Amino acid sequence: MMIHNFFDFLWLFFLYSFFGWVLEVIQLAFHQKRFVNRGFINSPFCISYGIAGILITLNGHGLSIPWLFVVSSIDATVIEWIGGHAIEHYYHERWWDYSQKKWNLDGYICLPYSIFWGFLGVLTIRFGNPVFLMIYHMIPSFLGHLILFILIGILVIDIFATAIVLYDKTKDPERWLAADAWFSKISSRLEYFIISHVEHRLERAYPTRTETKETEKPAVFAAGCCFYKIFLLFFIGSLLGDIIETIFCRLKMGVWMSRSSLVFGPFSIVWGFAFVGVTILLYKYKDRSESFLFLTGTFLGGAYEYLCSVLSELVFGKVFWDYSGMPFNLNGRINLLYCFFWGIAAVIWFRKIYPLLSNLIEKLPITFGTIITWIFVLFMTVNMLISLCALIRYDQRGKHISAKNSFEKMLDQHFDDQKMRNVYPKAKTVH
């Protein structure tokens, strides 16, 4: 299997989204004895399958079949879990429920389906991708790109229209028929048909969906799990993560070493995103047992670290950590011991650190908290963009690619190889 460019990923995304839709329709046809258009959008795509196919392709490349099965099971299960909670959070409905099946978690995921996703992932990587990519590469380049752009346009319009219908339905039923100005230009009959079709299809596709009530938010800054608290946790978590890694390197190797992800300031955004991710995913489970938090953190942390390693190699041509010399490692990207560290970190986060930080953040005055948060948002956005550009130029210089414009020359001047080695001392070029 050879993935040459971004269009290859798009091609696989649409194919697996379509095949996922077909699989869901066939499954429900057997259970309900009738045709049901399954999925969030109206077109024949289940985009969660497309996302899962791409994620498994990224994480599973080069793995043996047993490891590929494990990685596929974890990736697909995490996506299904996130998707179920996202739908409940934004639309206050359940669209599927595995509560009656054994070994389920909240009714959104269960062990039998996770095993099924594992087998499906093995088939995807070993057989599906090579065949589908071969077919795509047989299509003339211009025609292939045109087909993908058309599919992107259809998908964007479909997602936008469906989201408008569903969002206004949950917020204000009386305004449902006037959801959007684009729909208002169409005749009332067609508008009514589209809206009725969406509702009727969802009722048939997800007969077990139930309404969930939205809790009222107290009049304090960053109450609950809102954007302001999440971003401040990301900022603080990035700072704490860099400090923890720096001290760990000092204790383990006897040297002070930069562990920052960014060129400005001591921020490890891998830790920041990890704390944010575990907070969002496990917020409603924060009061569960420590063993539950440990096991969940171990699996999610390992999957997250593996994905970060793959993406950094694909984007920057470098790996920023390598565990090949440690026992029980997977392609040098993760190892069992550090996965356990992620589990321990999840327990400590929700038992000790999160309650403390949450209370401190909520005590900020609303005006001050809002202003300082947006200042941090601006700073971190600029910091990440400049760091991204500097890393790309660092990789290009290693390949003897000269600067082509004044911006790239500025990057070469202010972020030369010596400075980048100081910021990223353990980064290794992948050939």
Legacy VTK file of the C-alpha trace (Angstrom):
# vtk DataFile Version 3.0
C-alpha trace
ASCII
DATASET POLYDATA
POINTS 431 float
0.000 0.000 0.000
1.375 3.378 -1.013
-0.376 6.591 -0.004
1.128 9.329 -2.139
-0.778 12.474 -1.158
-3.769 14.050 0.559
-6.118 13.013 -2.265
-5.427 9.355 -1.500
-6.679 9.915 2.047
-9.775 11.702 0.733
-10.496 8.841 -1.639
-10.293 6.295 1.194
-12.382 8.541 3.457
-15.297 8.718 1.010
-15.098 5.015 0.127
-15.151 3.865 3.732
-17.878 6.379 4.591
-20.006 4.898 1.791
-19.233 1.277 2.667
-19.991 2.040 6.312
-23.369 3.410 5.282
-24.086 0.268 3.233
-23.070 -1.925 6.188
-25.377 -0.042 8.567
-28.312 -0.160 6.137
-27.914 -3.913 5.582
-27.649 -4.558 9.308
-30.828 -2.627 10.102
-32.631 -4.130 7.125
-32.130 -7.560 8.732
-33.350 -6.375 12.129
-36.237 -4.139 11.034
-37.125 -5.899 7.760
-37.184 -2.618 5.828
-34.836 -0.107 4.222
-33.441 2.527 6.571
-31.120 5.344 5.550
-28.589 5.175 8.372
-26.329 8.017 9.428
-26.275 11.618 10.615
-26.445 13.220 7.146
-28.843 12.638 4.251
-26.349 11.481 1.620
-25.168 7.851 1.645
-22.151 8.432 3.895
-21.484 7.405 7.490
-18.563 9.750 8.083
-17.537 8.059 11.338
-16.496 5.045 9.258
-14.461 7.301 6.982
-12.694 8.917 9.939
-12.047 5.506 11.487
-10.663 4.180 8.193
-8.190 7.073 7.914
-7.150 6.854 11.573
-6.571 3.096 11.346
-4.622 3.606 8.109
-2.345 6.109 9.862
-1.877 4.086 13.039
-1.855 0.602 11.531
0.668 0.959 8.714
3.497 -1.565 9.085
1.993 -3.401 12.069
1.691 -7.158 12.402
-1.829 -8.598 12.242
-2.243 -9.055 16.058
-1.136 -5.480 16.770
-3.214 -4.209 13.840
-6.270 -5.907 15.340
-5.658 -4.250 18.721
-5.013 -0.791 17.240
-8.088 -1.033 14.975
-10.301 -2.051 17.891
-9.106 0.849 20.027
-9.292 3.480 17.260
-12.785 2.535 16.095
-14.122 2.157 19.644
-12.790 5.569 20.693
-14.370 7.199 17.623
-17.714 5.513 18.317
-17.566 6.606 21.962
-16.658 10.202 21.111
-19.331 10.346 18.402
-22.056 9.094 20.725
-21.202 11.602 23.442
-20.837 14.455 20.933
-24.326 13.787 19.557
-25.771 13.650 23.067
-23.951 16.861 24.065
-25.027 18.947 21.072
-28.446 17.458 20.244
-29.420 15.946 23.630
-30.347 12.611 22.037
-29.070 9.030 21.952
-28.894 7.588 18.457
-27.822 4.058 19.443
-27.777 2.099 22.672
-25.808 -1.052 23.537
-27.012 -1.100 27.148
-28.541 -4.550 26.698
-25.264 -6.046 25.460
-22.527 -7.416 27.713
-19.403 -5.427 28.546
-20.799 -2.077 27.469
-19.821 1.419 28.588
-22.716 3.878 28.834
-24.457 1.994 26.045
-22.263 3.688 23.430
-19.571 1.016 23.078
-19.362 -2.667 23.926
-16.801 -5.471 23.669
-18.494 -7.499 20.866
-18.546 -4.482 18.547
-14.971 -3.549 19.497
-13.846 -7.040 18.442
-15.799 -6.651 15.203
-14.096 -3.305 14.524
-10.736 -5.004 15.067
-11.411 -7.620 12.390
-12.769 -4.933 10.072
-9.614 -2.854 10.562
-7.376 -5.787 9.615
-9.375 -6.285 6.410
-9.178 -2.552 5.741
-5.397 -2.271 5.935
-4.379 -5.633 4.488
-6.895 -5.908 1.643
-9.072 -2.833 1.257
-6.501 -0.047 1.002
-4.252 -1.653 -1.654
-7.198 -2.468 -3.931
-8.967 0.879 -3.528
-5.783 2.890 -4.029
-4.908 0.875 -7.117
-8.338 1.698 -8.569
-7.956 5.393 -7.747
-4.502 5.593 -9.333
-5.966 4.130 -12.528
-8.269 7.167 -12.832
-6.773 10.174 -14.700
-5.429 12.653 -12.143
-7.645 15.582 -13.214
-10.808 13.471 -13.210
-9.959 11.916 -9.836
-9.404 15.325 -8.241
-12.627 16.671 -9.781
-14.646 13.761 -8.368
-13.217 14.348 -4.883
-13.906 18.099 -4.997
-17.518 17.417 -6.011
-17.901 14.916 -3.167
-16.436 17.439 -0.716
-18.954 20.060 -1.866
-21.860 17.633 -1.506
-20.693 16.539 1.931
-20.230 20.096 3.235
-23.682 21.191 2.022
-25.289 18.041 3.423
-23.661 18.379 6.848
-24.516 22.077 7.011
-28.175 21.577 6.045
-28.694 18.609 8.380
-27.037 20.394 11.309
-29.305 23.424 10.835
-32.422 21.262 10.847
-31.418 19.272 13.910
-30.031 22.213 15.886
-33.095 24.396 15.446
-35.328 21.442 16.176
-33.804 20.960 19.594
-33.704 24.645 20.460
-36.969 26.020 19.097
-39.489 23.691 17.355
-41.635 26.648 16.184
-38.754 28.066 14.130
-37.811 24.707 12.635
-39.477 25.421 9.257
-37.466 28.649 8.899
-34.083 27.102 9.694
-31.916 28.897 7.191
-32.084 31.602 4.521
-30.926 29.125 1.886
-33.901 26.883 2.613
-36.273 29.844 2.657
-35.607 30.448 -1.061
-37.076 27.063 -1.871
-40.822 26.470 -1.950
-42.519 25.669 1.344
-43.475 22.219 0.087
-39.896 21.227 -0.675
-38.742 22.734 2.612
-41.346 20.746 4.521
-40.388 17.598 2.624
-36.695 17.956 3.493
-37.332 18.590 7.177
-39.925 15.818 7.437
-37.531 13.456 5.658
-34.729 14.175 8.138
-36.946 13.666 11.182
-38.664 10.586 9.786
-35.332 9.010 8.825
-33.803 9.650 12.251
-36.805 8.124 14.000
-36.495 4.985 11.884
-32.700 4.796 11.955
-32.395 5.436 15.708
-35.604 4.166 17.355
-33.911 4.008 20.781
-32.852 7.671 20.914
-34.009 9.454 24.059
-34.082 13.093 25.063
-31.500 14.310 27.592
-32.003 17.436 29.624
-29.539 20.308 29.483
-28.443 21.445 32.940
-28.555 25.096 33.864
-25.156 26.788 34.234
-24.419 28.823 37.371
-23.403 32.466 37.031
-19.664 31.923 37.548
-16.744 32.133 35.185
-15.979 28.940 33.214
-18.575 26.783 34.955
-18.718 23.106 34.094
-16.750 21.892 31.083
-16.976 25.010 28.864
-14.537 26.490 26.341
-12.870 28.910 28.786
-12.107 26.228 31.339
-10.968 23.759 28.681
-8.542 26.247 27.120
-7.105 27.355 30.460
-6.630 23.697 31.380
-4.817 23.245 28.059
-2.566 26.219 28.825
-1.809 25.090 32.383
-1.469 21.442 31.355
1.051 22.335 28.645
3.120 24.227 31.197
2.919 21.464 33.822
3.711 18.805 31.225
6.919 20.571 30.192
7.983 20.946 33.830
7.254 17.265 34.564
9.193 16.032 31.523
12.120 18.351 32.226
12.421 17.099 35.822
12.025 13.483 34.646
14.876 13.878 32.139
17.032 15.417 34.848
16.384 12.519 37.227
16.746 9.826 34.568
19.639 11.141 32.444
21.232 13.696 34.747
20.859 16.596 32.304
18.534 19.554 31.927
16.851 19.208 28.540
14.167 21.224 26.785
10.943 19.240 26.386
8.892 22.089 24.930
6.718 21.615 21.859
6.852 25.310 20.978
9.602 27.777 20.174
8.321 30.358 22.684
7.974 29.326 26.301
8.022 26.027 28.215
4.891 24.446 26.792
4.433 20.769 25.931
1.217 20.844 23.927
1.177 17.043 23.754
0.462 17.130 27.492
-1.915 20.067 27.098
-4.041 18.305 24.499
-3.869 15.108 26.544
-5.281 16.839 29.637
-7.961 18.499 27.524
-8.846 15.252 25.779
-9.113 13.220 28.966
-11.179 15.988 30.600
-13.658 16.160 27.739
-13.935 12.393 27.285
-13.980 11.399 30.941
-15.618 14.446 32.560
-18.874 12.632 33.239
-16.889 9.699 34.674
-14.639 11.754 36.947
-16.337 10.318 40.017
-15.946 6.690 38.892
-13.501 4.309 40.582
-9.770 4.853 40.331
-9.335 1.509 38.568
-11.753 2.645 35.847
-9.900 5.930 35.386
-6.542 4.115 35.335
-7.539 1.566 32.680
-9.310 4.143 30.531
-6.405 6.579 30.812
-3.940 3.812 29.920
-5.746 2.915 26.694
-6.601 6.470 25.647
-3.140 7.782 26.549
-1.391 5.049 24.586
-3.591 5.578 21.531
-3.091 9.341 21.739
0.708 9.132 22.070
0.914 6.702 19.150
-1.169 9.002 16.948
0.965 12.026 17.881
4.100 10.115 16.903
2.630 9.097 13.538
1.416 12.607 12.725
4.717 14.270 13.694
6.566 11.867 11.417
4.172 12.450 8.523
4.056 16.246 8.855
7.587 17.118 9.979
9.560 14.096 8.862
10.864 13.684 12.421
10.165 11.638 15.540
10.398 13.460 18.857
10.650 10.342 21.043
11.747 6.763 20.476
11.090 3.889 22.887
12.680 1.185 20.725
15.157 0.358 23.485
12.447 -0.226 26.080
10.559 -3.506 26.613
6.975 -3.961 25.449
7.142 -1.120 22.903
5.096 -0.766 19.730
7.209 0.489 16.803
9.124 2.645 19.285
6.137 5.000 19.482
4.644 3.788 22.758
5.563 1.301 25.464
3.616 -0.426 28.191
5.320 1.363 31.085
4.531 4.840 29.753
0.982 3.771 28.933
0.651 2.933 32.618
1.980 6.427 33.353
-0.902 7.837 31.309
-3.300 5.787 33.433
-1.726 7.025 36.662
-1.823 10.582 35.315
-5.571 10.226 34.609
-6.216 9.172 38.207
-4.074 11.963 39.676
-5.643 14.491 37.278
-9.239 13.824 38.309
-8.586 13.075 41.981
-6.147 15.888 42.786
-5.235 18.338 40.026
-8.493 18.913 38.125
-10.667 19.764 41.178
-8.020 22.241 42.382
-7.543 23.919 38.984
-11.276 23.920 38.274
-12.036 25.724 41.528
-9.250 28.260 40.961
-10.425 28.997 37.407
-14.053 29.416 38.495
-12.986 31.941 41.146
-11.643 34.313 38.496
-13.778 37.421 37.919
-15.836 36.912 34.767
-14.470 39.965 32.919
-10.848 39.348 33.893
-11.098 35.620 33.147
-12.580 36.265 29.704
-9.918 38.826 28.764
-6.943 36.788 30.004
-8.228 33.647 28.300
-8.426 35.357 24.907
-4.952 36.822 25.412
-3.664 33.289 26.010
-5.628 32.038 22.990
-3.958 34.634 20.761
-0.498 33.938 22.179
-0.748 30.155 21.886
-2.218 30.352 18.372
0.648 32.534 17.129
3.155 30.405 19.038
1.878 27.170 17.488
1.756 28.627 13.968
5.313 29.952 14.162
6.522 26.683 15.705
4.844 24.747 12.903
6.485 26.883 10.225
9.869 26.691 11.973
9.680 22.892 12.170
8.753 22.632 8.490
11.727 24.814 7.540
13.955 22.777 9.884
12.971 19.654 7.955
13.418 21.404 4.589
16.907 22.609 5.490
17.815 19.025 6.320
16.786 18.145 2.774
18.829 21.077 1.382
15.746 23.018 0.247
16.531 26.738 0.036
14.255 29.489 1.357
11.938 30.756 -1.379
10.569 33.971 0.139
11.239 36.570 2.823
9.173 34.714 5.445
11.195 31.526 5.042
14.422 33.573 5.172
13.192 35.142 8.418
12.565 31.657 9.822
16.065 30.556 8.806
17.547 33.594 10.519
15.651 33.461 13.815
15.160 29.676 14.073
18.355 28.207 12.670
19.400 24.576 13.138
21.237 25.231 16.402
18.224 26.929 17.997
15.895 24.157 16.805
18.238 21.511 18.225
18.157 23.341 21.547
14.344 23.430 21.568
13.914 19.889 20.201
17.051 18.008 21.338
15.573 14.527 20.844
14.059 15.124 17.389
15.382 12.646 14.842
14.971 12.840 11.077
13.128 9.899 9.527
14.575 8.751 6.206
LINES 1 432
431 0 1 2 3 4 5 6 7 8 9 10 11 12 13 14 15 16 17 18 19 20 21 22 23 24 25 26 27 28 29 30 31 32 33 34 35 36 37 38 39 40 41 42 43 44 45 46 47 48 49 50 51 52 53 54 55 56 57 58 59 60 61 62 63 64 65 66 67 68 69 70 71 72 73 74 75 76 77 78 79 80 81 82 83 84 85 86 87 88 89 90 91 92 93 94 95 96 97 98 99 100 101 102 103 104 105 106 107 108 109 110 111 112 113 114 115 116 117 118 119 120 121 122 123 124 125 126 127 128 129 130 131 132 133 134 135 136 137 138 139 140 141 142 143 144 145 146 147 148 149 150 151 152 153 154 155 156 157 158 159 160 161 162 163 164 165 166 167 168 169 170 171 172 173 174 175 176 177 178 179 180 181 182 183 184 185 186 187 188 189 190 191 192 193 194 195 196 197 198 199 200 201 202 203 204 205 206 207 208 209 210 211 212 213 214 215 216 217 218 219 220 221 222 223 224 225 226 227 228 229 230 231 232 233 234 235 236 237 238 239 240 241 242 243 244 245 246 247 248 249 250 251 252 253 254 255 256 257 258 259 260 261 262 263 264 265 266 267 268 269 270 271 272 273 274 275 276 277 278 279 280 281 282 283 284 285 286 287 288 289 290 291 292 293 294 295 296 297 298 299 300 301 302 303 304 305 306 307 308 309 310 311 312 313 314 315 316 317 318 319 320 321 322 323 324 325 326 327 328 329 330 331 332 333 334 335 336 337 338 339 340 341 342 343 344 345 346 347 348 349 350 351 352 353 354 355 356 357 358 359 360 361 362 363 364 365 366 367 368 369 370 371 372 373 374 375 376 377 378 379 380 381 382 383 384 385 386 387 388 389 390 391 392 393 394 395 396 397 398 399 400 401 402 403 404 405 406 407 408 409 410 411 412 413 414 415 416 417 418 419 420 421 422 423 424 425 426 427 428 429 430
